[in-house]
């Protein structure tokens, strides 16, 4: 099972109002 992968943080289908830096939010923010 994979919890995080760098490829999930770029070239995604994200809302246009999110800044590119939002893609670098670490998975630890959600697992904490």
C-alpha positions as CSV (number, residue, x, y, z in Angstrom):
1,X,0.0,0.0,0.0
2,X,1.3,3.4,-0.9
3,X,0.5,6.4,1.3
4,X,2.3,9.1,-0.8
5,X,3.9,9.4,-4.2
6,X,5.6,12.5,-5.6
7,X,3.7,12.1,-8.9
8,X,0.4,12.7,-7.2
9,X,1.5,16.2,-6.5
10,X,1.9,17.5,-10.0
11,X,0.1,17.5,-13.4
12,X,-3.2,16.8,-11.6
13,X,-6.7,17.9,-12.2
14,X,-6.8,20.6,-9.4
15,X,-9.3,23.5,-9.0
16,X,-8.0,26.5,-10.9
17,X,-8.2,28.8,-7.9
18,X,-5.5,26.7,-6.0
19,X,-1.9,27.9,-6.2
20,X,0.6,25.5,-7.6
21,X,2.3,25.3,-4.2
22,X,-0.9,23.6,-2.8
23,X,0.3,20.5,-4.6
24,X,3.3,20.2,-2.3
25,X,1.2,19.9,0.9
26,X,2.7,17.0,2.7
27,X,0.6,13.9,3.4
28,X,1.5,14.2,7.0
29,X,-0.9,17.2,7.3
30,X,-3.7,14.8,6.6
31,X,-2.5,11.8,8.6
32,X,-1.7,13.7,11.8
